[in-house]
């Protein structure tokens, strides 16, 4: 999978609130499909569809523990998405700083300007 495909898969997976909740749950440690399904009032097949999307994105992995198939969080794709977003955060931070500077200049110019008499 190319980095662009990985990023697309990550953001597709993160677009759904149920999948984000599953990742939040797994941030506390591994969990079974039933444990992940419980808070969502969802059938096991429905939660399995969400898990497949998360697995394809590389955000979770499936373990084997006797009859249990616990899922665990894989943070690497999240780190890559964060790195991609960081570029845009920096862009907006610089843009907002320029806007702050312009507003400060406008306020200073307004204070220097004598008020017109009415």
Steps between C-alpha positions, in 0.01 A plus 500: 500500500644840405516777755213678323288185509589451867400855583172462308423174682580659836275800445223277361519291816504807724199654323256281692422574868455131583848421368649792693330368814646154434848653470445691825397175668809321366724783624433353845614152395394205289136397479286228348238561232224456760667752734529747212140446389342537845493882536365547147181291515608346173489147368822302481494505114457878500793556738704252295456722192642794693788285624582390143527863389727577796711192422532592130618845606760335725357673807428176685631146490341170589667272749435140587440398860340154511144554376522875541613732218599814689558822309783740580570855393778574251599863536735533200230604248371755752851642534525531121162679485610732779820581311297583188263721702793671673599668173159662481504597867828681442357674192200626696712600797717720276190642329336586832822659626509723189135593561576582866788722388280679247228559759759634746628739233146615422428561871824695539423711192152574630642619835747732325232651279338808659125474537291723281292760684128477460 
